């Protein structure tokens, strides 16, 4: 697989990563697929998909434990990314960015992951009651202590507050990237940012407007979360909706039966492009190749718990879209269904 270099410390990773969250949390049946998920992790490393992205809140904690089973055998082949700053409560998430908590959380993640160093430690969400410089400073101390190699900031996911929290799974929309850039400018004065994680896909391209230029100007990697649109851009989902209550898509406005049907032209366009590249090319691979084409510092991180999809996703790194392909994708209708 192609390798890409991100961050001031020249971190090298496979061009396509693996989001581990679906193996333990947020999707129906995740917790019942432990052995299948272990096989998927091994398949990823076999194909050069070495950026394994997790978080202490996934499960909570069970995702890191699952990943640790594989790292115990293959740590040298993996680039481990985990996150800190969010706690899971009763139907909500709560931010905690206090330095003492960050230090404890890092030690706990290291134990669960069965490793002595985290390659990329990401702030999952800033705590509104703690200056972000204090949280970031504590994370920088972990780098100096040799427990972490590099730092990143997440700009995607659930809203969170210190006291009340809100429903898991609802992404922050209005002004998201403006607020993230302000945070990035602040923490960059404390310790270098190596990567930013944000939603980026054919049907959610907003990160291209301001966030990606900020990253490119500073050599910061952009980890593209949800590059397959929570599975929709694969073309494998039915248009009926009806997700189980424990599935994040049950609360997503783009996954109602009406919006899934309305957004079919997006998938149809990806299928047309795929057919031009041969019968073995899938819409998912086209969607990932599009993300890869956005810049050398962009790393799509599709999430899956199935070995089959790990293999297919890895194959997208060899797919080169033509100018005609990119023009056709650019002309696809915008996705319908919004939180706003």
C-alpha positions as CSV (number, residue, x, y, z in Angstrom):
1,X,0.0,0.0,0.0
2,X,1.1,3.6,-0.6
3,X,2.6,5.3,2.4
4,X,1.8,8.9,3.4
5,X,3.8,11.1,5.8
6,X,2.0,13.5,8.2
7,X,3.0,15.9,10.9
8,X,6.1,17.8,11.7
9,X,7.7,14.6,13.1
10,X,7.2,12.9,9.7
11,X,4.9,10.1,10.9
12,X,4.5,7.5,8.2
13,X,1.2,5.6,7.8
14,X,-0.6,3.5,5.1
15,X,-2.7,5.7,2.8
16,X,-5.9,4.1,4.1
17,X,-6.5,3.6,7.8
18,X,-9.0,1.5,9.8
19,X,-11.6,3.0,12.2
20,X,-12.1,0.5,14.9
21,X,-15.2,2.0,16.6
22,X,-17.7,-0.3,14.8
23,X,-16.0,-3.3,16.3
24,X,-17.2,-2.4,19.8
25,X,-19.6,0.5,19.8
26,X,-22.3,2.6,18.1
27,X,-23.4,0.1,15.5
28,X,-25.9,-2.8,15.9
29,X,-24.2,-6.1,16.8
30,X,-20.8,-4.5,17.4
31,X,-20.2,-6.2,20.7
32,X,-21.1,-9.7,19.4
33,X,-18.3,-9.7,16.7
34,X,-15.1,-9.9,18.8
35,X,-13.4,-12.7,16.9
36,X,-14.5,-11.4,13.5
37,X,-13.1,-8.0,14.5
38,X,-9.7,-9.6,15.5
39,X,-9.6,-11.2,12.0
40,X,-10.3,-7.8,10.4
41,X,-7.5,-6.2,12.4
42,X,-5.0,-8.9,11.2
43,X,-6.2,-8.5,7.6
44,X,-5.6,-4.8,7.8
45,X,-2.1,-5.1,9.0
46,X,-1.4,-7.8,6.4
47,X,-2.4,-5.2,3.7
48,X,-0.5,-2.3,5.0
49,X,-3.5,-0.6,6.7
50,X,-1.4,0.2,9.8
51,X,-3.2,3.3,11.2
52,X,-5.6,1.8,13.7
53,X,-7.9,4.4,15.1
54,X,-9.7,3.9,18.4
55,X,-10.7,5.8,21.6
56,X,-11.1,5.1,25.3
57,X,-14.8,6.0,25.1
58,X,-15.6,3.3,22.5
59,X,-17.3,0.6,24.5
60,X,-16.4,2.3,26.7
61,X,-12.9,0.8,27.0
62,X,-13.7,-2.5,25.2
63,X,-12.4,-1.2,21.8
64,X,-8.9,-0.6,23.2
65,X,-9.0,-4.0,24.9
66,X,-9.9,-5.6,21.6
67,X,-7.1,-3.8,19.8
68,X,-4.7,-4.8,22.5
69,X,-5.2,-8.4,21.8
70,X,-3.7,-7.9,18.3
71,X,-1.1,-5.4,19.3
72,X,0.3,-7.9,21.8
73,X,1.4,-9.9,18.8
74,X,2.0,-7.3,16.1
75,X,2.8,-4.0,17.7
76,X,5.7,-3.2,15.5
77,X,3.5,-3.3,12.4
78,X,0.8,-0.9,13.7
79,X,0.4,2.8,14.0
80,X,-1.8,3.3,17.1
81,X,-4.1,6.3,17.4
82,X,-6.4,6.7,20.4
83,X,-8.3,9.5,22.0
84,X,-8.9,11.2,25.3
85,X,-11.4,13.8,26.6
86,X,-14.8,12.2,26.5
87,X,-16.6,10.0,29.0
88,X,-19.7,8.0,28.3
89,X,-22.6,8.6,30.7
90,X,-26.2,7.5,30.7
91,X,-27.3,8.3,27.1
92,X,-24.8,11.2,26.9
93,X,-21.2,12.0,26.7
94,X,-19.3,14.4,29.0
95,X,-16.0,16.2,28.3
96,X,-13.1,16.0,30.8
97,X,-10.0,17.9,29.9
98,X,-8.4,18.3,33.3
99,X,-4.7,17.6,33.2
100,X,-4.8,15.1,36.0
101,X,-7.5,13.1,34.2
102,X,-5.6,13.2,30.9
103,X,-2.5,11.7,32.6
104,X,-4.6,8.9,34.2
105,X,-6.5,8.2,31.0
106,X,-3.3,7.9,29.0
107,X,-1.9,5.3,31.5
108,X,-5.1,3.4,31.4
109,X,-5.1,3.4,27.6
110,X,-1.6,2.1,27.5
111,X,-2.5,-0.8,29.7
112,X,-5.6,-1.7,27.7
113,X,-3.7,-1.4,24.4
114,X,-0.8,-3.5,25.8
115,X,1.8,-1.1,24.6
116,X,4.3,1.3,26.1
117,X,3.7,4.1,23.6
118,X,0.8,5.6,21.7
119,X,1.7,6.8,18.2
120,X,-1.0,9.5,18.0
121,X,-2.9,10.8,21.0
122,X,-6.0,12.8,20.0
123,X,-8.1,15.2,22.0
124,X,-11.6,13.9,21.4
125,X,-13.3,17.1,22.4
126,X,-12.3,20.2,24.3
127,X,-13.7,20.6,27.8
128,X,-15.6,23.9,27.9
129,X,-14.6,24.4,31.6
130,X,-10.9,23.9,31.1
131,X,-8.7,26.1,28.8
132,X,-7.7,24.0,25.9
133,X,-4.1,25.1,26.4
134,X,-4.1,23.3,29.8
135,X,-5.4,20.1,28.4
136,X,-3.0,20.3,25.4
137,X,-0.1,21.1,27.7
138,X,-0.8,17.9,29.7
139,X,-0.9,15.9,26.5
140,X,2.4,17.5,25.4
141,X,3.9,16.4,28.8
142,X,3.0,12.8,27.8
143,X,5.1,13.2,24.6
144,X,8.0,14.5,26.7
145,X,7.6,11.5,29.0
146,X,7.9,9.1,26.1
147,X,4.3,7.7,26.5
148,X,3.0,9.4,23.3
149,X,4.8,10.2,20.0
150,X,2.5,12.9,18.5
151,X,-0.7,14.8,19.2
152,X,-3.9,15.3,17.2
153,X,-7.2,17.1,17.6
154,X,-10.6,15.6,16.7
155,X,-13.1,17.9,14.9
156,X,-15.9,15.3,14.5
157,X,-18.4,13.5,16.7
158,X,-20.8,14.1,19.5
159,X,-21.4,17.3,21.3
160,X,-20.3,17.2,24.9
161,X,-20.4,19.4,27.9
162,X,-18.9,19.1,31.4
163,X,-22.2,18.8,33.3
164,X,-25.1,17.6,31.2
165,X,-23.9,16.2,27.9
166,X,-26.1,15.5,25.0
167,X,-27.1,12.4,22.9
168,X,-24.3,10.3,21.6
169,X,-23.8,10.4,17.9
170,X,-25.1,13.9,17.0
171,X,-22.3,15.7,15.2
172,X,-21.6,19.4,15.7
173,X,-22.6,21.2,12.5
174,X,-22.9,25.0,12.5
175,X,-19.5,26.7,12.7
176,X,-17.7,23.4,13.4
177,X,-14.6,24.1,11.4
178,X,-14.4,27.8,12.4
179,X,-14.3,26.7,16.0
180,X,-11.9,24.0,15.3
181,X,-9.5,26.3,13.5
182,X,-9.5,28.7,16.5
183,X,-8.7,25.8,18.8
184,X,-5.9,24.6,16.4
185,X,-4.4,28.1,16.4
186,X,-4.3,28.1,20.2
187,X,-2.9,24.7,20.8
188,X,-0.3,25.1,18.0
189,X,1.3,27.7,20.2
190,X,1.7,25.2,23.0
191,X,2.9,22.0,21.1
192,X,2.8,21.1,17.4
193,X,-0.4,19.5,16.0
194,X,0.4,16.4,13.9
195,X,-3.1,15.4,12.7
196,X,-6.7,16.6,12.7
197,X,-9.5,14.2,12.4
198,X,-12.7,15.4,10.8
199,X,-15.6,14.0,8.7
200,X,-14.8,14.1,5.0
201,X,-16.5,12.2,2.2
202,X,-18.2,12.7,-1.2
203,X,-21.4,13.6,0.6
204,X,-19.8,15.6,3.5
205,X,-17.0,17.7,1.8
206,X,-17.1,20.7,4.2
207,X,-13.6,20.1,5.6
208,X,-12.1,21.0,2.2
209,X,-13.2,24.7,2.6
210,X,-11.0,25.8,5.6
211,X,-9.8,22.9,7.6
212,X,-7.8,21.1,4.9
213,X,-6.0,24.4,3.8
214,X,-5.1,25.0,7.4
215,X,-3.6,21.5,7.6
216,X,-1.7,21.7,4.3
217,X,-0.1,25.1,5.2
218,X,1.4,23.5,8.3
219,X,2.2,19.9,7.2
220,X,-0.6,18.6,9.4
221,X,-2.3,15.4,8.4
222,X,-6.1,15.2,7.9
223,X,-7.6,12.0,9.1
224,X,-10.8,11.7,7.1
225,X,-13.5,10.2,9.4
226,X,-16.6,8.5,7.9
227,X,-15.2,8.6,4.3
228,X,-18.0,6.1,3.3
229,X,-20.8,8.1,4.9
230,X,-21.5,5.7,7.7
231,X,-21.8,2.9,5.1
232,X,-24.2,4.7,2.8
233,X,-21.6,5.4,0.0
234,X,-20.8,1.7,-0.2
235,X,-24.1,1.1,-2.0
236,X,-24.8,-2.0,0.2
237,X,-27.5,-0.5,2.4
238,X,-31.2,-0.8,1.7
239,X,-33.2,2.4,1.4
240,X,-35.7,1.3,4.1
241,X,-34.0,2.8,7.1
242,X,-35.2,1.1,10.3
243,X,-31.9,0.8,12.2
244,X,-31.9,-0.6,15.7
245,X,-31.9,1.9,18.5
246,X,-28.3,1.2,19.5
247,X,-27.1,2.1,16.0
248,X,-26.0,5.7,15.6
249,X,-27.7,5.9,12.2
250,X,-31.1,5.5,13.8
251,X,-30.7,9.2,14.9
252,X,-29.1,10.5,11.8
253,X,-31.3,12.6,9.5
254,X,-29.7,11.2,6.4
255,X,-30.7,7.6,7.3
256,X,-34.4,8.0,7.4
257,X,-36.1,6.0,4.7
258,X,-37.0,9.2,2.8
259,X,-33.5,10.6,2.8
260,X,-31.8,7.3,2.0
261,X,-34.0,7.2,-1.1
262,X,-33.4,10.8,-1.9
263,X,-29.7,10.4,-1.8
264,X,-29.5,7.4,-4.2
265,X,-28.2,9.6,-7.1
266,X,-25.0,10.0,-5.1
267,X,-24.4,6.3,-5.0
268,X,-25.5,5.9,-8.6
269,X,-22.8,8.3,-9.6
270,X,-20.2,6.4,-7.7
271,X,-21.4,3.2,-9.4
272,X,-21.0,4.8,-12.8
273,X,-17.4,5.7,-12.1
274,X,-16.7,2.3,-10.7
275,X,-17.9,0.5,-13.8
276,X,-15.5,2.5,-16.0
277,X,-12.6,1.0,-13.9
278,X,-13.8,-2.6,-14.2
279,X,-16.2,-5.1,-12.7
280,X,-14.1,-5.6,-9.6
281,X,-14.2,-1.9,-8.6
282,X,-16.9,-0.9,-6.0
283,X,-18.6,2.4,-5.2
284,X,-16.8,2.3,-1.8
285,X,-13.4,2.2,-3.5
286,X,-14.3,5.1,-5.7
287,X,-15.5,7.1,-2.6
288,X,-12.2,6.3,-0.8
289,X,-10.1,7.1,-3.9
290,X,-11.9,10.5,-4.1
291,X,-10.8,11.2,-0.5
292,X,-7.2,10.2,-1.3
293,X,-7.2,12.6,-4.3
294,X,-7.9,15.6,-2.0
295,X,-4.3,15.8,-0.9
296,X,-1.1,14.0,0.0
297,X,-1.7,14.6,3.7
298,X,-5.3,13.2,3.7
299,X,-5.8,9.7,5.2
300,X,-9.3,8.2,4.9
301,X,-10.1,6.1,8.0
302,X,-13.1,4.0,7.1
303,X,-14.6,2.0,10.0
304,X,-15.6,-1.6,9.7
305,X,-15.6,-4.8,11.8
306,X,-15.6,-7.2,8.8
307,X,-12.5,-8.7,7.1
308,X,-14.2,-8.6,3.7
309,X,-14.6,-4.8,3.8
310,X,-11.1,-4.3,5.2
311,X,-9.7,-6.0,2.1
312,X,-12.0,-4.0,-0.3
313,X,-11.1,-0.7,1.4
314,X,-7.4,-1.4,1.2
315,X,-7.7,-2.0,-2.6
316,X,-8.9,1.6,-3.0
317,X,-5.3,2.8,-2.5
318,X,-4.4,1.5,-6.0
319,X,-7.4,3.2,-7.7
320,X,-6.5,6.4,-9.6
321,X,-9.4,8.5,-10.7
322,X,-9.2,10.4,-13.9
323,X,-10.0,14.0,-14.4
324,X,-13.3,12.9,-16.0
325,X,-14.1,10.8,-12.9
326,X,-13.4,13.7,-10.6
327,X,-15.6,16.1,-12.7
328,X,-18.5,13.6,-12.6
329,X,-18.2,13.3,-8.8
330,X,-18.0,17.0,-8.4
331,X,-21.2,17.3,-10.4
332,X,-23.2,14.9,-8.2
333,X,-26.1,16.5,-6.2
334,X,-25.4,17.5,-2.7
335,X,-26.6,15.1,0.0
336,X,-30.0,15.7,1.5
337,X,-30.7,15.4,5.2
338,X,-29.1,17.7,7.8
339,X,-29.0,18.3,11.5
340,X,-29.6,22.0,11.0
